[in-house]
Amino acid sequence: MEFSSKLLENAVYEMSQLPGIGKRTALRLVLHLLRQPESQTINLASALTTLRKDIKFCKKCHSISDLEICHICSNPNRVQDTICVVEDIRDVMAIESTSQYRGLYHVLGGKISPLDGVGPHDLAIASLVERAKSGEVSELIFALSATMEGDTTNFYIYKLLKEVTIRTSTIARGIGVNDELEYADEVTLGRSIINRIPLEQALKSS
């Protein structure tokens, strides 16, 4: 692909670094921005720059937040002794959209995947175990994707909590095997949370 402008080429290259964006799509997006009022592009660039500079991760659950403690963790109306364990912020958003869960969250930041070079120490597992051992939590709900990596992560954490007196459960498999939570419809995901099953039972059947 030949470009008439080095500035255009650089913009297309940077846009094509986004997931799912090839060079042709990147070119189309960049040309679209050029046709819009200059203020729109400036606002977009400003929003991204501010996001990158000022975004925080909640000190309790590790979710993306504007504050040191996110609005969910700081909400006194949430059920404080129940924690839903998820991979990332997209799963928090998906579960919140069901309006079926009123507890807290713990965002691991991914799942154990040796092929991708992701081990237990790359995830927020130690802080989850610490929360579970605090005596303030009665149940952990594991809501990781129904994949081999998700099941491996579930099992690893389950072994770490073997000596902790706490209820562990996992969402019911209304979510298809190899499906990601963020793509599940709200009704299916909501029912999966309500009909959760003991984690030990799920591990034995997987």
C-alpha positions in Angstrom: 0.0 0.0 0.0 1.6 3.3 -1.2 0.8 6.5 0.6 0.9 10.1 -0.8 1.8 11.4 2.6 4.2 10.3 5.3 1.9 11.8 8.0 -1.0 9.7 6.6 1.2 6.6 6.5 2.2 7.1 10.2 -1.4 7.6 11.3 -2.5 4.5 9.5 0.3 2.4 10.9 -0.5 3.4 14.5 -4.3 2.8 14.0 -3.5 -0.7 12.5 -1.8 -1.6 15.8 -5.2 -1.9 17.4 -6.6 -5.5 17.7 -8.8 -6.5 14.7 -7.8 -3.4 12.7 -6.0 -4.2 9.4 -4.3 -1.5 7.3 -7.3 -1.0 4.9 -9.7 -0.5 7.9 -7.1 1.8 9.5 -6.9 3.8 6.3 -10.7 4.1 6.2 -10.8 5.3 9.8 -8.0 7.8 9.4 -9.6 9.3 6.3 -12.9 9.5 8.1 -11.2 11.5 10.9 -9.8 13.8 8.3 -13.2 14.5 6.9 -14.6 15.4 10.4 -14.2 18.8 12.1 -10.7 19.2 13.5 -12.2 19.5 17.0 -13.5 15.9 16.9 -10.0 14.5 16.3 -8.5 16.7 18.9 -11.2 15.6 21.4 -10.5 11.9 20.6 -6.7 12.4 21.0 -7.2 14.3 24.2 -9.5 11.6 25.7 -7.0 8.8 24.9 -4.1 10.8 26.3 -6.0 11.6 29.5 -7.1 8.0 29.8 -3.5 6.7 29.5 -2.1 9.3 32.0 -4.8 9.4 34.6 -6.4 6.0 34.7 -6.1 4.0 38.0 -6.6 0.4 39.1 -8.7 -0.1 42.2 -6.5 -1.0 45.1 -9.1 -3.6 46.3 -10.4 -5.4 43.2 -7.9 -4.2 40.5 -10.7 -3.0 38.2 -10.1 0.1 36.0 -11.2 3.2 38.0 -11.0 7.0 38.2 -10.3 6.7 41.9 -8.0 4.7 44.2 -11.1 2.6 45.2 -13.6 2.0 42.5 -17.3 2.9 42.8 -18.4 -0.7 43.3 -15.9 -1.5 46.1 -16.8 1.8 47.8 -20.6 1.3 47.5 -22.0 0.4 51.0 -25.1 -1.1 49.4 -23.1 -3.9 47.7 -22.9 -7.3 49.4 -19.5 -7.1 51.0 -18.8 -10.7 51.8 -19.3 -12.1 48.2 -16.6 -11.7 45.6 -17.0 -12.6 41.9 -13.6 -13.5 40.3 -13.3 -12.4 36.7 -10.6 -12.0 34.1 -10.9 -8.3 33.2 -13.0 -5.2 33.2 -15.1 -6.4 30.3 -16.4 -9.2 32.4 -17.3 -6.8 35.2 -19.3 -4.7 32.7 -21.0 -7.8 31.3 -22.1 -9.1 34.7 -23.2 -5.6 35.9 -25.4 -5.4 32.8 -27.5 -8.4 34.0 -28.5 -6.6 37.3 -28.4 -10.1 38.9 -25.3 -9.6 41.1 -24.9 -7.2 44.0 -21.6 -8.4 45.4 -18.0 -7.2 44.9 -15.4 -8.3 42.2 -11.8 -9.3 41.9 -10.2 -8.7 38.5 -7.3 -11.2 37.9 -6.0 -9.4 34.8 -6.2 -12.5 32.6 -5.9 -16.3 33.0 -3.1 -18.7 33.4 -1.8 -19.6 29.9 1.7 -21.0 29.6 1.6 -20.9 25.8 1.1 -17.1 26.0 3.7 -16.8 28.8 1.2 -15.9 31.4 1.8 -17.6 34.8 0.1 -17.3 38.2 2.5 -14.5 39.3 1.5 -12.4 36.3 -2.1 -12.2 37.7 -3.7 -10.7 40.8 -4.0 -14.1 42.5 -2.0 -13.3 45.7 -4.2 -10.4 46.6 -7.3 -12.6 46.0 -6.0 -15.2 48.4 -5.3 -12.5 50.9 -8.9 -11.2 50.6 -10.2 -14.7 51.0 -8.2 -15.3 54.1 -9.2 -11.9 55.7 -12.3 -13.4 57.3 -14.5 -10.8 55.7 -15.5 -13.0 52.7 -18.0 -15.9 52.8 -18.1 -16.8 49.1 -15.9 -16.6 46.0 -17.8 -16.9 42.7 -15.5 -17.9 39.8 -16.7 -16.4 36.6 -13.8 -17.2 34.2 -14.3 -18.2 30.6 -15.2 -21.8 29.9 -11.8 -22.6 28.3 -8.9 -24.8 29.3 -7.0 -21.7 30.5 -10.1 -20.6 32.6 -10.4 -24.1 34.2 -6.7 -24.2 34.9 -6.9 -20.9 36.6 -9.9 -22.0 38.6 -8.2 -25.1 39.8 -4.9 -23.3 40.7 -6.8 -20.8 42.9 -9.0 -23.6 44.4 -5.8 -25.5 45.5 -4.5 -22.3 47.2 -7.7 -21.9 49.1 -8.0 -25.6 50.2 -7.3 -24.8 53.8 -9.5 -21.7 53.9 -13.1 -22.0 55.3 -14.9 -20.3 52.5 -17.6 -21.3 49.9 -16.3 -21.5 46.4 -18.7 -21.7 43.4 -18.6 -21.2 39.7 -21.2 -19.8 37.3 -23.4 -22.5 35.7 -22.4 -23.6 32.2 -25.2 -21.8 30.4 -22.1 -20.2 28.9 -20.9 -22.4 26.1 -17.5 -24.1 26.3 -14.7 -21.8 24.8 -17.1 -18.8 25.1 -16.0 -15.5 26.6 -18.2 -13.9 29.2 -18.4 -10.5 27.4 -20.2 -12.1 24.4 -22.9 -13.9 26.4 -26.3 -12.4 26.4 -27.5 -10.8 29.6 -30.3 -13.3 30.3 -28.0 -16.3 29.9 -25.2 -14.7 32.0 -27.7 -13.6 34.7 -29.1 -17.1 35.0 -25.6 -18.6 35.1 -24.8 -16.4 38.2 -28.0 -17.2 40.0 -27.7 -21.0 39.3 -24.0 -21.2 40.2 -22.7 -24.5 41.4 -19.9 -25.5 43.9 -16.5 -25.1 42.3 -15.3 -28.5 43.5 -18.3 -30.1 41.6 -17.4 -28.2 38.4 -13.8 -29.2 38.6 -14.6 -32.9 38.9 -16.9 -32.8 35.9 -14.5 -30.8 33.7 
